[in-house]
Amino acid sequence: MANLPFLQAQAEGLAPVGDQKALADLRPWQTAQALAPLAVTAEESEYAREAVRLADHEVEQAFDSALRKANSEAQHRVLTGDALALSSKVDNLEQVVAQDQALVASLTSKSPSLATGAKSGSPSAGAGDDLEVAKAQFGLDSDDLADAERDLNRVSGDDRAQIQSELAAHQAAMNKYNSQSGGNSQVAVVSARQHGTLASRVKAWFDQRDRSQLIEQALRQAQAEIPALTAEHNKLEGAADSAATAATTGEGRLTGIQQKRDQRQLLSIFDDRIATEQQLATVYSKWSTQVALQHRIVLHLMMQSLALIALILICMILSDALVQRLLAHPSLDWKRMQTLRTVLEFGVQALGVLLILFVLFGPPHQLTTVLGLATAGLTIALQDFILAFLGWFVLMGKNGVRIGDWVEINGVGGEVTEIGLIYTTLLETGSLEDKGHPTGRRITFINGYAIKGPYFNFSTSGQWMWDEITVPVSASSNTQTVVEQIQKAVEQETAENARVAEQEWKRGIRGDGLSRFSAAPVVNLRPAGSAIDVEVRYVTRASERFDLRNRLNQQFIDLIHEPASPQAGTSSAAENS
């Protein structure tokens, strides 16, 4: 309030208006008008409207007293010099304007006949221009009269015209305020419910404190106006009593009675202004009391919010203690207990922080937007877990895996020991060449591999593999016979597997695209120094691979170790292999 322009100048009780000083004290109205928009409750709005009404009445009374003073001074003012010359000029211009007005009225009364003559083209048609000339001259003389009156008022110190102008401006401002003011505010108790969060309550508390200071300043201003108006009233009353005793006879007595009547009217106006300022101070005092009451209401709500936050913190501490007590059971695995404790403690703390944020700031206004952004962020952050969850459904399907299957995932082979919603656990058995010999390591894969990459299952129908055995045979005359016996032994041992493999391959392919492929064993010879390496390739199931390999190796050894002498060297080489 101290920074408002109309309160910065306090000299002689006059406030600046533009580059001039207002002849009536407008500060009561300006203060009430500035405070009125700050009312937030129905009670405050009622006090604000009452303050504006009283301030408007006090300002209008100030204009009335100023106008009466100006009229009294004008009646007793003696003009000299430039003022006297301007007064004579004004009198002459008033006579000229009266003559112009009479001429315009005379020509206007003849306007129907002038209009008829103009249509008939008679010489009287030119007389119609006289009316326009008379109107123009009347306007010009009127402007000269107005300019002369302003000059006379300025030179003689007559403020009546300026007072009338300021009064009209004030009435226009009051009408504009009345048209814009509304009554949609709620009572204090209901209005306080709008502050549902601690942040809004703290803000309302500070706003109320600032508003209380402004109202107190307006109250002090209204209280300061009362002694000032009283002093001016007493001064005017003393002057009126002196003038009444000075003039006792003749014309002076009549003039004194008129002056005394005017002064008594001014005294009555000052009495009304003093009473109005007292009422205005009372309204500001009640308004300040109402704001103090609302201040206590909001402070009570702030204490409730702080108590709720304290309750949430206590619940968090108790919940944390309860989690630790429940997880102190000795039958639980230590690692799982620590993991579960961490998850539960984090969940309790996150929930507590979220509740405290709701108490502080409330739920977000754009809830759908916040949920959308949060969902998008969680989708990006948890995309691996989402894919793992979806991959679990794939693994549960026809082409998935089961516990006990031999699989290869991302180059790691092993036996499936556990299939969860997120993870698949293998007991590692090494590479395909070492399958059947566990390494003792448990390997866990997130189930997203079922969607993002290939995996191999050697335990389901249709999963076959080619195995290979190399048998070194010494070069001799019966080498070809040994090779033929080896090939015959492989064909007999793998005939059933080859037949079943070919049938499953054909059932798994639409059309005859793979009909040219055969599952029959293949024997290749490769020179190796003084011996010959016999490479045998055949089809087998992954689960039967080592059993079949052992049986074939036993047959190869028996063939090589036959008692024929020409094959002694060959038998010796086979034993070394």
C-alpha positions as CSV (number, residue, x, y, z in Angstrom):
1,M,0.0,0.0,0.0
2,A,2.9,2.4,0.8
3,N,4.0,2.0,-2.9
4,L,0.7,3.0,-4.4
5,P,0.9,6.4,-6.2
6,F,-2.1,8.0,-4.4
7,L,-0.4,7.3,-1.0
8,Q,3.0,8.5,-1.8
9,A,2.1,12.2,-1.5
10,Q,0.7,13.2,1.8
11,A,1.2,16.9,1.7
12,E,-1.9,18.8,2.8
13,G,-4.0,15.7,2.5
14,L,-4.0,16.0,-1.4
15,A,-3.1,13.1,-3.7
16,P,-1.6,13.6,-7.1
17,V,-3.8,12.9,-10.2
18,G,-1.7,13.1,-13.3
19,D,0.4,16.3,-13.2
20,Q,-2.2,18.2,-11.1
21,K,-3.4,18.0,-7.5
22,A,-6.9,16.8,-6.9
23,L,-9.1,19.5,-5.3
24,A,-10.9,16.7,-3.3
25,D,-9.2,14.0,-1.2
26,L,-9.7,10.8,-3.3
27,R,-7.5,8.6,-1.0
28,P,-10.4,6.9,0.9
29,W,-12.0,5.8,-2.4
30,Q,-8.7,4.8,-4.0
31,T,-7.7,2.8,-0.9
32,A,-11.0,0.9,-0.7
33,Q,-10.9,0.3,-4.4
34,A,-7.3,-1.2,-4.1
35,L,-8.3,-3.4,-1.2
36,A,-11.6,-4.7,-2.6
37,P,-10.0,-7.3,-5.1
38,L,-8.1,-8.8,-2.2
39,A,-11.2,-10.2,-0.5
40,V,-11.3,-13.9,-0.8
41,T,-14.3,-14.9,1.3
42,A,-18.0,-13.8,1.5
43,E,-17.4,-12.0,4.8
44,E,-14.4,-10.1,3.4
45,S,-16.3,-9.3,0.2
46,E,-19.2,-7.8,2.3
47,Y,-16.7,-5.6,4.2
48,A,-15.0,-4.6,1.0
49,R,-18.3,-3.5,-0.6
50,E,-19.2,-1.6,2.6
51,A,-15.8,0.1,2.6
52,V,-16.2,1.1,-1.1
53,R,-19.7,2.5,-0.4
54,L,-18.6,4.6,2.6
55,A,-15.4,5.8,0.8
56,D,-17.4,6.8,-2.2
57,H,-19.9,8.7,0.0
58,E,-17.0,10.5,1.8
59,V,-15.3,11.5,-1.5
60,E,-18.6,12.8,-2.9
61,Q,-19.0,14.9,0.3
62,A,-15.5,16.1,-0.2
63,F,-16.4,17.2,-3.7
64,D,-19.5,18.9,-2.4
65,S,-17.6,20.9,0.2
66,A,-14.9,21.8,-2.3
67,L,-17.5,23.0,-4.7
68,R,-19.3,25.1,-2.0
69,K,-16.0,26.7,-1.0
70,A,-15.3,27.5,-4.6
71,N,-18.7,29.1,-5.1
72,S,-18.3,31.2,-1.9
73,E,-14.9,32.4,-2.9
74,A,-16.1,33.3,-6.4
75,Q,-19.0,35.4,-5.0
76,H,-16.7,37.5,-2.9
77,R,-13.7,37.6,-5.3
78,V,-12.8,41.1,-6.6
79,L,-11.4,41.0,-10.1
80,T,-8.5,43.2,-11.2
81,G,-6.1,43.5,-14.1
82,D,-6.1,40.5,-16.5
83,A,-8.9,38.9,-14.6
84,L,-11.1,41.9,-15.0
85,A,-10.4,42.1,-18.7
86,L,-11.1,38.4,-19.2
87,S,-14.4,38.9,-17.2
88,S,-15.5,41.6,-19.6
89,K,-14.5,39.4,-22.6
90,V,-16.6,36.6,-21.2
91,D,-19.6,38.9,-20.7
92,N,-19.3,40.1,-24.3
93,L,-18.9,36.6,-25.7
94,E,-22.0,35.5,-23.7
95,Q,-24.0,38.2,-25.4
96,V,-22.7,37.2,-28.8
97,V,-23.4,33.5,-28.2
98,A,-27.0,34.4,-27.1
99,Q,-27.4,36.4,-30.3
100,D,-26.1,33.5,-32.4
101,Q,-28.4,31.1,-30.7
102,A,-31.4,33.3,-31.4
103,L,-30.5,33.6,-35.1
104,V,-30.1,29.8,-35.4
105,A,-33.5,29.4,-33.7
106,S,-35.1,31.9,-36.1
107,L,-33.6,30.3,-39.2
108,T,-34.5,26.9,-38.0
109,S,-38.2,27.9,-37.7
110,K,-38.1,28.9,-41.4
111,S,-36.4,25.7,-42.5
112,P,-39.5,24.0,-44.1
113,S,-40.1,27.0,-46.4
114,L,-36.4,27.1,-47.2
115,A,-36.4,23.4,-48.1
116,T,-39.4,23.9,-50.4
117,G,-37.7,26.9,-52.2
118,A,-34.6,24.8,-52.7
119,K,-36.6,22.1,-54.4
120,S,-38.4,24.6,-56.7
121,G,-35.1,26.3,-57.7
122,S,-36.4,29.8,-56.6
123,P,-33.9,32.6,-55.4
124,S,-34.8,31.8,-51.8
125,A,-32.9,28.5,-52.2
126,G,-29.7,30.3,-51.3
127,A,-31.1,31.3,-48.0
128,G,-30.7,27.7,-46.8
129,D,-27.0,28.3,-46.5
130,D,-27.6,31.0,-44.0
131,L,-28.7,28.4,-41.4
132,E,-25.5,26.4,-41.8
133,V,-23.4,29.6,-41.6
134,A,-25.3,30.6,-38.4
135,K,-24.7,27.2,-36.8
136,A,-21.0,27.3,-37.7
137,Q,-20.7,30.8,-36.2
138,F,-22.6,29.7,-33.1
139,G,-20.1,26.8,-32.6
140,L,-17.1,29.1,-33.1
141,D,-18.3,31.7,-30.6
142,S,-19.2,28.9,-28.1
143,D,-15.6,27.6,-28.3
144,D,-14.3,31.1,-27.8
145,L,-16.5,31.5,-24.8
146,A,-15.4,28.2,-23.3
147,D,-11.7,29.1,-23.8
148,A,-12.2,32.5,-22.3
149,E,-13.9,31.0,-19.2
150,R,-11.0,28.6,-18.7
151,D,-8.6,31.5,-18.9
152,L,-10.6,33.5,-16.5
153,N,-10.8,30.5,-14.0
154,R,-7.1,30.0,-14.3
155,V,-6.2,33.7,-13.7
156,S,-8.8,34.3,-11.0
157,G,-8.2,31.0,-9.2
158,D,-11.7,29.7,-9.8
159,D,-11.6,25.8,-9.4
160,R,-15.3,25.0,-9.9
161,A,-14.8,23.7,-13.4
162,Q,-12.0,21.4,-12.4
163,I,-14.0,20.2,-9.4
164,Q,-16.9,19.3,-11.7
165,S,-14.6,17.5,-14.0
166,E,-13.0,15.4,-11.2
167,L,-16.4,14.6,-9.8
168,A,-17.6,13.3,-13.2
169,A,-14.4,11.2,-13.5
170,H,-15.0,9.7,-10.0
171,Q,-18.6,8.9,-10.7
172,A,-17.6,7.2,-13.9
173,A,-15.0,5.1,-12.0
174,M,-17.5,4.2,-9.4
175,N,-20.0,3.0,-12.0
176,K,-17.3,0.9,-13.7
177,Y,-16.4,-0.7,-10.4
178,N,-20.1,-1.5,-9.6
179,S,-20.5,-3.1,-13.0
180,Q,-17.4,-5.3,-12.6
181,S,-17.8,-6.4,-9.0
182,G,-19.1,-9.9,-8.4
183,G,-20.3,-11.9,-5.5
184,N,-19.1,-15.5,-6.1
185,S,-17.0,-15.9,-3.0
186,Q,-17.7,-18.4,-0.3
187,V,-17.9,-18.1,3.5
188,A,-14.6,-18.5,5.4
189,V,-15.2,-22.0,6.6
190,V,-16.1,-23.3,3.2
191,S,-13.4,-21.3,1.5
192,A,-10.7,-22.8,3.8
193,R,-11.5,-26.2,2.4
194,Q,-10.1,-25.2,-1.0
195,H,-6.7,-25.3,0.6
196,G,-6.3,-29.0,0.7
197,T,-2.5,-29.2,0.6
198,L,0.1,-28.0,3.0
199,A,1.7,-25.9,0.2
200,S,-1.5,-24.1,-0.6
201,R,-2.2,-23.6,3.2
202,V,1.2,-22.1,3.7
203,K,0.7,-19.8,0.7
204,A,-2.8,-18.8,2.0
205,W,-1.2,-18.1,5.5
206,F,1.3,-15.7,4.0
207,D,-1.3,-14.0,1.8
208,Q,-3.5,-13.5,4.8
209,R,-0.7,-11.9,6.7
210,D,0.1,-9.5,3.9
211,R,-3.6,-8.7,3.5
212,S,-3.9,-8.1,7.2
213,Q,-1.0,-5.6,7.1
214,L,-2.7,-3.7,4.2
215,I,-6.0,-3.5,6.0
216,E,-4.3,-2.3,9.1
217,Q,-2.6,0.4,7.1
218,A,-6.0,1.4,5.6
219,L,-7.4,1.5,9.1
220,R,-4.6,3.8,10.3
221,Q,-5.2,6.1,7.3
222,A,-9.0,6.3,8.1
223,Q,-8.3,7.0,11.8
224,A,-5.8,9.7,10.8
225,E,-8.4,11.4,8.7
226,I,-10.8,11.9,11.6
227,P,-8.7,14.3,13.6
228,A,-7.7,16.2,10.5
229,L,-11.3,16.7,9.5
230,T,-12.2,17.6,13.0
231,A,-9.6,20.3,13.1
232,E,-10.8,21.7,9.8
233,H,-14.4,21.6,11.1
234,N,-13.4,23.5,14.3
235,K,-11.5,26.1,12.3
236,L,-14.4,26.6,10.0
237,E,-16.8,26.9,12.9
238,G,-14.7,29.5,14.6
239,A,-14.5,31.6,11.4
240,A,-18.3,31.3,11.0
241,D,-18.9,32.6,14.6
242,S,-16.5,35.6,14.0
243,A,-18.2,36.5,10.7
244,A,-21.7,36.4,12.4
245,T,-20.7,38.9,15.1
246,A,-18.9,41.3,12.7
247,A,-21.9,42.2,10.5
248,T,-25.0,43.3,12.5
249,T,-26.8,46.0,10.4
250,G,-28.0,46.7,6.8
251,E,-26.6,45.0,3.8
252,G,-23.7,43.7,5.8
253,R,-26.1,41.8,8.1
254,L,-27.8,40.1,5.1
255,T,-24.5,39.1,3.6
256,G,-23.3,37.8,7.0
257,I,-26.4,35.7,7.4
258,Q,-25.9,34.2,3.9
259,Q,-22.2,33.5,4.7
260,K,-23.2,31.9,8.0
261,R,-25.8,29.7,6.2
262,D,-23.2,28.5,3.7
263,Q,-20.7,27.9,6.5
264,R,-23.2,25.9,8.5
265,Q,-23.9,23.8,5.4
266,L,-20.2,23.2,5.1
267,L,-20.0,22.3,8.8
268,S,-22.8,19.8,8.3
269,I,-20.9,18.2,5.4
270,F,-17.8,18.0,7.6
271,D,-19.8,16.4,10.3
272,D,-21.0,13.8,7.8
273,R,-17.5,13.2,6.5
274,I,-16.2,12.7,10.1
275,A,-19.0,10.2,10.8
276,T,-18.3,8.4,7.5
277,E,-14.6,8.1,8.3
278,Q,-15.5,6.7,11.7
279,Q,-17.7,4.1,10.0
280,L,-15.0,3.4,7.5
281,A,-12.5,2.8,10.3
282,T,-15.0,0.5,12.0
283,V,-15.4,-1.5,8.7
284,Y,-11.7,-1.9,8.3
285,S,-11.4,-3.0,11.9
286,K,-14.0,-5.7,11.4
287,W,-12.3,-6.7,8.2
288,S,-9.0,-7.0,10.0
289,T,-10.7,-9.1,12.7
290,Q,-12.2,-11.4,10.0
291,V,-8.8,-11.9,8.3
292,A,-7.3,-12.7,11.7
293,L,-10.0,-15.4,12.2
294,Q,-9.2,-16.9,8.8
295,H,-5.6,-16.7,9.7
296,R,-6.2,-18.9,12.7
297,I,-8.3,-21.3,10.6
298,V,-5.5,-21.8,8.1
299,L,-3.0,-22.1,10.8
300,H,-5.1,-24.9,12.3
301,L,-5.2,-26.6,8.9
302,M,-1.5,-26.3,8.6
303,M,-1.1,-28.0,12.0
304,Q,-3.4,-30.8,10.8
305,S,-1.2,-31.3,7.7
306,L,2.0,-31.4,9.8
307,A,0.3,-33.9,12.2
308,L,-0.7,-36.1,9.2
309,I,2.9,-36.0,7.9
310,A,4.1,-37.0,11.4
311,L,1.6,-39.8,11.5
312,I,2.9,-41.1,8.1
313,L,6.5,-41.0,9.3
314,I,5.5,-42.9,12.5
315,C,3.7,-45.5,10.4
316,M,6.8,-45.8,8.2
317,I,9.0,-46.4,11.2
318,L,6.6,-49.0,12.7
319,S,6.2,-50.7,9.3
320,D,10.0,-51.0,8.9
321,A,10.2,-52.5,12.4
322,L,7.4,-54.9,11.6
323,V,9.2,-56.0,8.4
324,Q,12.4,-56.7,10.3
325,R,10.6,-58.6,12.9
326,L,8.7,-60.8,10.5
327,L,11.8,-61.5,8.4
328,A,13.8,-62.6,11.4
329,H,12.5,-66.1,11.1
330,P,15.4,-68.6,11.2
331,S,13.8,-71.0,8.7
332,L,14.2,-68.5,5.8
333,D,17.2,-68.5,3.5
334,W,19.5,-65.6,4.5
335,K,19.9,-64.3,1.0
336,R,16.2,-64.4,0.2
337,M,15.5,-62.8,3.6
338,Q,17.8,-59.9,2.8
339,T,16.3,-59.5,-0.7
340,L,12.7,-59.6,0.6
341,R,13.6,-57.2,3.5
342,T,15.2,-54.7,1.0
343,V,12.2,-54.8,-1.3
344,L,9.6,-54.4,1.5
345,E,11.5,-51.6,3.2
346,F,11.9,-49.8,-0.1
347,G,8.2,-50.3,-0.8
348,V,7.2,-48.9,2.6
349,Q,9.5,-45.9,2.2
350,A,8.3,-45.2,-1.3
351,L,4.7,-45.3,-0.2
352,G,5.4,-43.0,2.7
353,V,7.2,-40.5,0.5
354,L,4.3,-40.6,-2.0
355,L,1.7,-40.0,0.7
356,I,3.8,-37.1,2.1
357,L,4.0,-35.5,-1.3
358,F,0.2,-35.8,-1.6
359,V,-0.2,-34.0,1.7
360,L,2.3,-31.3,0.6
361,F,1.2,-30.7,-3.0
362,G,-1.9,-32.8,-3.5
363,P,-2.6,-35.1,-6.5
364,P,-1.5,-33.8,-9.9
365,H,-4.2,-31.8,-11.8
366,Q,-3.3,-33.4,-15.1
367,L,-3.6,-36.9,-13.8
368,T,-4.1,-38.6,-17.2
369,T,-1.0,-36.9,-18.6
370,V,1.1,-37.8,-15.6
371,L,0.0,-41.4,-15.8
372,G,0.7,-41.5,-19.5
373,L,4.2,-40.1,-19.0
374,A,4.9,-42.4,-16.0
375,T,3.6,-45.4,-18.0
376,A,5.9,-44.6,-20.9
377,G,8.9,-44.1,-18.6
378,L,8.2,-47.4,-16.8
379,T,7.8,-49.2,-20.1
380,I,11.2,-48.0,-21.3
381,A,12.9,-48.7,-18.0
382,L,11.3,-52.1,-17.5
383,Q,11.2,-53.3,-21.2
384,D,13.4,-56.3,-20.4
385,F,11.1,-57.4,-17.6
386,I,8.1,-56.9,-19.8
387,L,9.7,-59.0,-22.6
388,A,10.6,-61.6,-20.0
389,F,7.0,-61.8,-18.8
390,L,5.7,-62.2,-22.4
391,G,8.5,-64.7,-23.1
392,W,7.2,-66.9,-20.3
393,F,4.0,-67.4,-22.3
394,V,6.1,-68.4,-25.4
395,L,8.1,-70.9,-23.3
396,M,4.8,-72.4,-22.0
397,G,3.6,-73.0,-25.6
398,K,4.1,-75.9,-27.9
399,N,7.6,-75.0,-29.0
400,G,8.7,-73.9,-25.6
401,V,10.8,-75.7,-23.0
402,R,10.0,-77.9,-20.0
403,I,11.9,-78.8,-16.8
404,G,14.4,-81.5,-17.6
405,D,14.9,-80.5,-21.2
406,W,18.4,-80.2,-22.6
407,V,18.6,-76.7,-24.2
408,E,21.2,-74.3,-25.5
409,I,20.6,-70.6,-24.8
410,N,23.0,-67.9,-26.0
411,G,25.7,-70.5,-26.6
412,V,25.3,-72.0,-23.1
413,G,24.0,-75.6,-22.9
414,G,22.4,-77.3,-19.9
415,E,19.4,-78.9,-18.3
416,V,16.4,-76.8,-17.4
417,T,15.8,-76.9,-13.6
418,E,13.4,-74.0,-13.1
419,I,11.1,-71.9,-15.3
420,G,9.7,-68.8,-13.7
421,L,7.6,-65.8,-14.9
422,I,10.8,-63.8,-15.4
423,Y,13.8,-66.2,-15.3
424,T,14.8,-69.6,-16.6
425,T,17.5,-71.5,-14.7
426,L,19.9,-74.1,-16.2
427,L,22.3,-76.6,-14.7
428,E,25.2,-76.1,-17.1
429,T,26.6,-79.2,-18.8
430,G,29.1,-77.5,-21.1
431,S,29.3,-77.5,-24.9
432,L,27.6,-80.2,-27.0
433,E,30.7,-82.3,-27.0
434,D,30.7,-82.4,-23.2
435,K,26.9,-82.8,-22.8
436,G,26.0,-85.1,-20.0
437,H,28.8,-83.9,-17.7
438,P,27.4,-81.0,-15.5
439,T,29.9,-78.3,-14.5
440,G,28.0,-77.6,-11.3
441,R,27.1,-74.0,-12.2
442,R,23.5,-72.7,-12.1
443,I,22.9,-70.1,-14.9
444,T,19.9,-67.9,-15.0
445,F,18.5,-66.3,-18.2
446,I,15.8,-63.7,-18.3
447,N,12.9,-65.0,-20.4
448,G,13.3,-62.3,-23.1
449,Y,15.5,-64.7,-25.0
450,A,12.3,-66.6,-26.1
451,I,11.3,-63.4,-28.1
452,K,14.6,-61.6,-29.0
453,G,16.8,-64.5,-30.0
454,P,16.9,-68.2,-31.0
455,Y,17.2,-71.0,-28.5
456,F,17.8,-74.8,-29.1
457,N,15.9,-77.6,-27.4
458,F,17.3,-81.1,-27.9
459,S,14.6,-82.9,-25.9
460,T,11.6,-82.5,-28.1
461,S,10.5,-84.4,-31.1
462,G,12.2,-83.3,-34.3
463,Q,15.4,-82.2,-32.7
464,W,18.2,-84.3,-34.2
465,M,22.0,-83.8,-34.4
466,W,24.8,-85.1,-36.5
467,D,27.6,-86.8,-34.6
468,E,31.0,-87.8,-35.9
469,I,33.6,-90.4,-34.9
470,T,37.1,-90.6,-36.4
471,V,38.8,-94.1,-36.5
472,P,42.5,-94.3,-37.5
473,V,43.2,-97.5,-39.6
474,S,46.7,-98.5,-40.7
475,A,47.3,-98.7,-44.4
476,S,47.3,-102.4,-45.5
477,S,45.9,-104.8,-48.0
478,N,42.7,-105.3,-46.1
479,T,42.0,-101.7,-45.3
480,Q,39.0,-101.6,-47.6
481,T,37.5,-104.6,-45.9
482,V,37.8,-102.9,-42.5
483,V,36.2,-99.7,-43.8
484,E,33.3,-101.7,-45.3
485,Q,32.8,-103.5,-42.0
486,I,32.8,-100.1,-40.1
487,Q,30.2,-98.7,-42.5
488,K,28.0,-101.8,-42.2
489,A,28.2,-101.6,-38.4
490,V,27.2,-97.9,-38.4
491,E,24.3,-98.5,-40.7
492,Q,22.9,-101.4,-38.6
493,E,23.3,-99.4,-35.4
494,T,21.7,-96.1,-36.7
495,A,19.2,-97.5,-39.2
496,E,16.2,-96.9,-36.9
497,N,17.3,-93.3,-36.0
498,A,17.8,-92.5,-39.7
499,R,14.4,-93.8,-40.6
500,V,12.6,-91.8,-37.9
501,A,14.6,-88.7,-38.6
502,E,13.7,-88.7,-42.2
503,Q,10.1,-89.1,-41.4
504,E,10.0,-86.3,-38.9
505,W,11.9,-84.0,-41.3
506,K,9.3,-84.7,-44.0
507,R,6.4,-84.1,-41.6
508,G,7.9,-80.8,-40.5
509,I,8.3,-79.4,-44.0
510,R,5.4,-78.5,-46.3
511,G,5.9,-80.0,-49.7
512,D,8.9,-82.0,-50.9
513,G,11.6,-79.3,-50.5
514,L,13.7,-81.6,-48.3
515,S,13.0,-84.9,-49.9
516,R,16.5,-85.0,-51.4
517,F,18.1,-85.0,-48.0
518,S,19.0,-88.4,-46.4
519,A,19.7,-89.4,-42.8
520,A,21.9,-92.3,-43.9
521,P,25.3,-92.5,-42.3
522,V,28.3,-91.3,-44.3
523,V,31.9,-92.7,-44.2
524,N,34.8,-90.7,-45.5
525,L,38.5,-91.6,-45.8
526,R,41.3,-89.1,-45.2
527,P,45.0,-89.9,-45.4
528,A,46.9,-89.2,-42.2
529,G,50.7,-90.0,-42.6
530,S,51.2,-93.8,-42.5
531,A,47.6,-94.4,-41.6
532,I,44.1,-93.6,-42.9
533,D,41.5,-91.7,-40.8
534,V,38.0,-93.1,-41.3
535,E,35.4,-90.3,-40.5
536,V,32.0,-91.7,-39.7
537,R,29.0,-89.2,-39.6
538,Y,25.5,-90.3,-38.5
539,V,22.3,-88.9,-37.1
540,T,21.4,-89.4,-33.4
541,R,19.2,-87.8,-30.8
542,A,21.0,-85.5,-28.4
543,S,19.8,-87.4,-25.4
544,E,21.2,-90.7,-26.9
545,R,24.4,-89.3,-28.3
546,F,26.9,-90.7,-25.8
547,D,25.3,-94.1,-25.4
548,L,25.3,-94.6,-29.2
549,R,28.9,-93.3,-29.5
550,N,30.0,-95.8,-26.8
551,R,28.3,-98.7,-28.6
552,L,29.9,-97.7,-32.0
553,N,33.3,-97.3,-30.5
554,Q,33.0,-100.8,-28.9
555,Q,32.1,-102.3,-32.3
556,F,35.0,-100.5,-34.0
557,I,37.4,-101.8,-31.4
558,D,36.1,-105.4,-31.9
559,L,36.4,-105.1,-35.7
560,I,39.9,-103.8,-35.5
561,H,41.0,-106.4,-32.9
562,E,39.9,-109.4,-34.8
563,P,42.5,-112.3,-34.6
564,A,43.5,-112.1,-38.3
565,S,47.3,-111.5,-38.7
566,P,47.2,-109.1,-41.5
567,Q,45.2,-106.8,-39.3
568,A,47.7,-106.8,-36.4
569,G,49.1,-103.4,-37.3
570,T,45.6,-102.0,-37.7
571,S,44.5,-103.4,-34.3
572,S,47.5,-101.9,-32.7
573,A,46.7,-98.4,-34.2
574,A,43.1,-98.7,-33.1
575,E,44.1,-99.5,-29.5
576,N,46.4,-96.4,-29.5
577,S,43.5,-94.3,-30.7
